[in-house]
């Protein structure tokens, strides 16, 4: 970008890069280190960066003794259901959006931009009331509905982009060969859409898996709580000895998103999805 | 939002099938319905109802008999010291995080755009915080800031600065700066990726021409890179500001608004009002005020940026 910098310029660049990597990486290393520390090392006055006697007992404990196991299962169910439902509902609509132009479609896509600006508090109270009125407050079904609606705008954007990449000529050729609309969709469009469907499902899964606010407000029974809510509750309980299982549980909770980001790496780094995937 | 900009062909999607029969049109609506119905029922309608609730005295337990109270909630907000406190802290937080995050992200993006060793590894590491659930980011930093078992206090001990050791999240003076650092850490990757993508779109020839003309590195940055990047910068900083102003989970996990309300962001305040004290109408009114403020701030900011760009 700046041509060939001098030797000192180069050195400064590496110093800066190292600074960034320490800032970004050190807290992560600390989390991993804490997750592998036995209880005795967690309470010692001067903690070490590398555990002296690393152990996996925190991971075992996180999912056996504590409620985290059940919470992870809840999260898994809710996220899988959200992902499946989002794809199912978005698939026909994204086809219509990509292939035909309607005012309704344009309005739907415009809603994506707007919905990013609202503070959730404005939505959460009426949503809470609506779900209670139809008897879905404090149920996983209600939470899944919210997650689907929340993931839909972006899922529509993503999927209709994938549909658009399928050459129209393929469909027209099949149509000339006498295939019906439905047959074209099933035999031509859907198979070619497979990567798009996987990406959309992963996106919906992750946004449900990571979500905290709606789960916190909508689920009152502790047995129904999702992983982020249960993890957050454990932070509130002070006591150094619990930090190990907490760190282990946190690492496990991060795994699905790490897999998602590895999968989407190229698209993310090209920036085409960057503005839409909200942190 | 970048996705939107990349789809100028949406309008041309129709192609040769411009003339459509009524049954075709029905078919299209049938395809759209399963998506649009839930969006309307659980997002458009709640939004309108939320706006309305802000003008009522709705409370937990008696929401059925809501009565319209006009501007009463807003008059109360004006005199509510806790609201002003949360608003002030929200602004400090949102501006602090957005500005710091932008400056750091721009620096990192410029570095990652260079032919440096470890660039690949650095790019991956730069994205990892983005992949973490916000609650986990909160927990991670709880561990770093922990008064006894924390990384930060231990680092100060190692360099012989034991006087610097403190309860970062529990101390009145350090709590807000401490959560701002976490906000920057969590939000930087996304901003970096967007800026990096923007940088890759800056035409190389411009730089080479400027270099041949003898322009210094700084001049080329100031006069070539920055103007070319301006639209991306405006877009990402405005979005970052909105997201930060509206943020909840991270600070909820870190401090829950404490100590003594020093990190009580508007969303945390609204959450407490609504779900701890049951003041739905009042909390909804606060939501309305937040939207108006965000739109107003953005309008001012965007107008200035656009004038600068021209």
Interface residues (C-beta under 8 A of the other chain):
Chain A: X1 X2 X3 X5 X9 X13 X14 X16 X17 X20 X21 X23 X24 X25 X26 X27 X28 X30 X31 X34 X42 X43 X45 X46 X47 X49 X88 X89 X90 X92 X93 X95 X96 X97 X98 X99 X100 X101 X102 X104 X105 X106 X108 X109 X111 X112 X113 X115 X116 X117 X118 X119 X120 X121 X122 X123 X124 X125 X126 X127 X129 X130 X145 X146 X148 X149 X150 X152 X153 X156 X157 X158 X161 X164 X168 X181 X209 X210 X212 X213 X216 X217 X227 X228 X229 X231 X232 X235 X236 X240 X243 X246 X247 X250 X253 X254 X257 X258 X260 X261 X265 X268 X269 X270 X271 X272 X273 X274 X275 X276 X277 X278 X279
Chain B: X1 X2 X3 X4 X6 X7 X9 X10 X11 X13 X14 X15 X17 X20 X25 X27 X28 X29 X30 X31 X32 X33 X34 X35 X36 X38 X39 X41 X42 X43 X44 X45 X46 X47 X49 X50 X51 X53 X58 X63 X104 X107 X108 X110 X111 X113 X114 X116 X117 X118 X122 X123 X124 X125 X126 X127 X128 X129 X130 X131 X132 X133 X134 X135 X136 X138 X139 X140 X141 X142 X143 X144 X146 X148 X149 X150 X151 X154 X157 X185 X186 X187 X188 X189 X190 X193 X194 X196 X197 X198 X199 X202 X207 X211 X217 X220 X221 X225 X235 X236 X239 X242 X243 X245 X246 X248 X249 X252 X253 X256 X266 X267 X270 X271 X274 X275 X280 X283 X284 X286 X287 X288 X290 X291 X294 X295
